């Protein structure tokens, strides 16, 4: 697919005929990143939502389309709203909403820090410009988790505003010090958070995105937002990655494969904890050398958190696990999962 990375489309208060009968029809009508502006009661202020940075994470699109098509049944938003639908080409590639990014392309959510003036770096720069030009009060970046799991928020900063905004969507906040070139890491002079709404096929994930969007659109003052619920804070997760050229498989049993084999039920740990000694999978003769777990100082912490007994890959301590997935393509390109030490487990 030939992509014009200079192209961005703008829609202002689109009518129902433009929005289509459903979100799939609307998505298929788009040809490039699309910015949608909705006029609010106070047009001097604006709030920004981004979605589909990854083309296989539809909850944000579903929520935004539902909110737009229900405009006649709900109050006019208190401020202007700007919605940015990003990786349209990946999202519309067949099968619909199944490609994180196009084959041979790049993960645009790794291109925002010092974006290059070509291809995906250029697109990242145009998305940043579309956000900055409205001097937003807040930026909410809507995603789905790679595997099935509950919703959580991610932010590089911890403030009362950020916690309150996160509470409109979920009950868990991850304070992240990881730098990957993501949109969330950029400075727009306002609170910015990523919401991982839950699994892409989970109706509850779509509801999380829609309910939070409604609350944000009606919030009187984002500098003094009402906190909807208490938030559990998890600090500085680590990324478990598989090393280059190492094979990855998933299975219920040890099949003797080369590289790393994770249990096919690995996603179950997204809903709770993995205890010390917990079996996560199996490794070949290279053991932990197949994997990396890089800390803040660049040191490899793999042996602090995992161990091998025979060829079994085990937890060396109690862990909290996030975004474990059985989609090997995503696991190899991004990470197997995120984790932190679980200080409360086992007490």
ABEGO torsion letter per residue (X at the ends): XBBBAABBBBBBGBBAAAAEABAAAAAAABABBBBBBBBBABAABBBBBBBGABAABAAAAAAAAAAAAAAAABBBBABBBBBBBABAAAAABOBBGABABBBGBBBAAAAABGBBABEAAAAAAAAAAAAAAAGBABBBBBBBBABBEBBBBBBABBBAAAAAAAAAABABBBBBABBAGBAAABBAGBBBBBBBAEBAABAAAAAAAAAAAAAAAABABAABBBBABBBBBBBGBBBBBBBBGBBBBBBABBAGBBEBBBBAAAAAAAABBBBBGBBAEBBBAAEAAABBBBBAAGBBAAAAABBBBEABBBBABBBBBBGBBABAAAAAABBABBBBBBAABGX
